[in-house]
Amino acid sequence: MRKHMKTEPQRFYYYADKMGLLVWQDMPAIWYQHEDTLKVRNNFRKEYKTLIDQHYNSPSIITWVPFNENWGAFDVPGITAWTKKYDPSRLVNGNSGFNNNPGYQKAEGDPMNGDYVDTHIYVGPDGASRPDKNRAASLGEFGGVGLFVRGHMWPTRNDAYDYEPTKARLTDRYVLLIDQVEQLMKYRGLSVAIYTQTTDVEHEVNGVLTYDRAVEKMELERIKAAHKAVIEAGYKIVEKGGR
């Protein structure tokens, strides 16, 4: 699970530790259009260090993500290198989705020194990164297919990257995407694929559950079977000595 652009109370990490849930932890981004980020860079560094210090003993956290899609990004290679040195026990994804960029800022791009070659593809997953000699290939965000569920949406204009009209159709689409991820894993060296997203959030209706957690928007047994197939295929790759 990627904890995107937020942190949680310690209770979340406690249960993630107990369940064996692997977590990518983002640093909340600087995100105000046309803001001069020079004014807040020192504070960003201080708060990022505090985040790492607070969770040094959370074994569920396996990856730090200091920047997302170039949002407020600065000195990405330097911060990536600092993170790896400060916490050598974990992986680092210096700029998840370096192929995307807000229009108000010059792209920092791929820092080249993290542990992942990470792109975001919507809806995807075609176009995902391939591994290089030092880094695993990661699809840090993909999917985002929405379903409207009347009476269970945030009271605003709701959107998604794409849509399906029914629960069955959304499940079909999701299973297809996961089958494609399996193909990329087998034949293109993909190691990570993070689907957007577990639950709806305010104006986005692309979750597996509705915003109020009241409605399952997909057929969970079918998506569980699709996930199991990918996991089992991954085991076979490892057994054969693949990446």
C-alpha positions in Angstrom: 0.0 0.0 0.0 1.2 3.5 -0.8 0.3 6.1 1.8 0.0 8.9 -0.7 0.5 12.5 0.4 -0.3 11.9 4.0 0.7 10.2 7.2 -1.6 8.3 9.6 -1.9 8.0 13.4 0.4 5.4 14.9 -2.6 3.0 15.1 -2.4 2.6 11.3 1.3 1.6 11.4 0.7 -0.7 14.4 -1.9 -2.7 12.5 0.1 -2.7 9.3 3.0 -4.1 11.3 0.8 -6.8 12.8 -0.8 -7.7 9.4 2.4 -7.7 7.5 1.1 -5.0 5.1 4.0 -3.4 3.2 3.8 0.4 3.1 5.3 3.1 0.9 5.3 6.2 3.0 5.1 9.6 1.1 6.3 12.9 2.5 3.3 15.3 2.1 4.1 17.6 -0.8 4.5 21.3 -1.1 1.4 22.0 -3.3 0.4 25.6 -3.9 0.4 26.7 -7.5 3.0 29.4 -8.3 4.4 29.2 -4.8 8.1 30.1 -4.4 9.2 26.8 -2.8 12.5 28.4 -1.7 10.6 29.9 1.2 9.6 26.5 2.6 12.5 24.2 1.6 14.2 24.3 5.0 10.9 23.5 6.7 10.3 20.6 4.2 13.7 19.1 5.1 13.0 19.4 8.9 9.5 17.9 8.6 10.7 15.1 6.3 13.4 14.1 8.8 10.8 14.2 11.6 8.6 11.8 9.6 11.5 9.3 9.2 12.4 9.6 12.9 8.8 9.1 14.0 8.6 5.8 12.1 12.1 4.4 12.4 10.6 1.4 14.2 7.7 0.6 11.9 8.8 -2.5 10.0 5.7 -2.2 7.7 7.3 0.9 6.0 9.6 -0.4 3.3 10.0 2.7 1.1 10.3 6.4 1.6 8.9 8.7 -1.1 10.1 12.3 -0.6 8.5 13.7 -3.8 5.5 12.9 -6.0 5.2 13.9 -9.7 7.5 16.9 -9.2 5.1 18.6 -6.8 7.2 21.2 -5.1 10.3 19.1 -5.9 13.8 20.4 -5.4 17.2 18.9 -5.2 15.7 15.4 -5.7 19.0 13.6 -6.3 20.4 15.2 -3.1 17.4 14.4 -1.0 17.2 10.9 -2.4 20.9 10.3 -1.5 20.4 11.8 2.0 17.4 9.5 2.6 19.4 6.4 1.6 22.2 7.4 3.9 20.0 8.5 6.8 18.0 5.3 6.7 19.9 2.6 4.9 17.4 0.0 6.1 14.7 1.0 3.6 14.3 1.6 -0.1 13.8 5.1 -1.5 11.7 6.3 -4.5 13.0 9.9 -4.9 10.4 11.2 -7.3 7.4 8.9 -7.9 5.9 9.5 -11.3 8.8 11.6 -12.5 7.1 11.5 -16.0 4.4 13.8 -14.7 4.8 17.5 -13.7 2.6 20.4 -12.6 2.4 23.1 -15.2 3.8 25.8 -12.9 7.1 24.2 -12.2 10.1 22.9 -14.2 10.3 19.1 -13.9 13.0 17.7 -11.7 12.6 14.4 -13.5 14.2 11.1 -12.7 16.9 11.5 -9.9 18.6 8.3 -11.2 19.9 7.4 -7.7 16.9 5.8 -6.0 15.9 2.2 -5.9 13.1 2.4 -8.5 12.5 3.6 -12.0 9.0 4.8 -11.3 6.4 6.1 -13.7 2.6 6.9 -13.4 0.4 5.8 -16.2 -3.4 6.4 -16.3 -5.2 4.3 -17.0 -2.3 2.0 -17.9 -0.6 -0.2 -17.2 1.0 -0.2 -20.6 3.9 2.3 -20.8 5.3 1.3 -17.3 9.0 1.6 -16.7 11.5 -1.1 -17.3 14.2 -1.9 -14.9 17.8 -0.7 -15.3 20.9 -2.3 -14.0 20.5 -0.7 -10.5 16.8 -0.1 -10.0 13.6 -2.1 -10.0 10.8 -1.1 -12.4 7.8 0.4 -10.7 4.4 1.6 -11.7 3.8 4.0 -8.8 0.2 4.9 -9.9 -2.2 3.4 -12.4 -5.9 2.6 -12.8 -8.2 5.1 -11.3 -11.3 3.8 -13.0 -14.5 5.2 -11.5 -18.0 4.1 -10.7 -20.8 6.4 -9.6 -22.8 5.0 -6.6 -25.8 7.3 -5.8 -26.1 8.2 -2.2 -22.5 7.3 -1.4 -20.4 10.1 -3.0 -18.9 13.3 -1.7 -21.3 16.2 -2.4 -19.3 17.8 -5.2 -18.6 17.2 -8.9 -17.1 13.7 -8.9 -14.5 12.4 -11.4 -12.0 9.7 -12.2 -9.5 8.9 -15.0 -12.1 6.7 -16.7 -15.5 5.2 -15.9 -17.5 2.0 -16.0 -21.3 1.9 -15.6 -21.8 -1.1 -13.4 -20.1 -3.1 -10.6 -19.7 -6.1 -13.0 -18.1 -3.9 -15.7 -15.8 -2.2 -13.3 -14.7 -5.6 -12.0 -14.1 -6.9 -15.5 -12.0 -3.8 -16.3 -10.0 -4.2 -13.1 -9.3 -7.9 -13.6 -8.1 -7.0 -17.2 -5.7 -4.4 -15.8 -4.3 -6.8 -13.2 -3.9 -9.5 -15.9 -1.9 -6.9 -17.9 0.2 -6.2 -14.9 1.1 -9.9 -14.7 2.2 -9.8 -18.3 4.4 -6.8 -17.7 5.9 -8.5 -14.6 6.6 -11.7 -16.6 8.0 -10.2 -19.8 9.0 -6.6 -19.1 10.6 -6.9 -15.6 7.9 -4.9 -13.7 8.2 -5.3 -9.9 5.7 -2.9 -8.5 2.2 -1.8 -9.5 0.1 0.5 -7.2 -3.6 0.8 -8.2 -5.4 4.1 -7.6 -7.2 3.5 -5.2 -8.5 1.7 -2.2 -11.4 4.0 -1.4 -13.1 7.0 -2.9 -11.7 10.3 -1.6 -13.9 13.4 -1.7 -14.3 14.3 -5.4 -12.6 11.1 -6.8 -14.9 8.0 -7.3 -12.2 5.6 -8.4 -11.9 3.5 -5.2 -12.7 -0.1 -4.6 -15.0 1.1 -1.8 -17.2 4.2 -1.6 -16.1 7.3 0.4 -18.2 6.2 3.4 -16.9 2.6 3.2 -20.5 1.4 2.9 -20.4 -0.1 -0.6 -18.0 -2.5 -2.3 -17.8 -1.3 -5.9 -16.2 -4.4 -7.2 -16.7 -8.2 -6.8 -14.1 -8.8 -4.2 -13.7 -12.5 -4.7 -12.9 -12.0 -8.3 -10.2 -9.3 -7.7 -8.8 -11.5 -4.9 -8.4 -14.3 -7.4 -6.7 -11.9 -9.9 -4.3 -10.8 -7.2 -3.5 -14.3 -6.2 -2.6 -15.2 -9.7 -0.1 -12.3 -9.9 1.4 -13.3 -6.6 1.8 -16.9 -7.6 3.3 -15.9 -11.0 5.8 -13.7 -9.0 6.8 -16.7 -6.9 7.5 -18.7 -10.0 9.7 -15.9 -11.4 11.7 -15.9 -8.2 12.0 -19.7 -8.2 13.5 -19.5 -11.7 16.0 -16.9 -10.6 14.4 -14.0 -12.4 14.3 -10.3 -11.2 
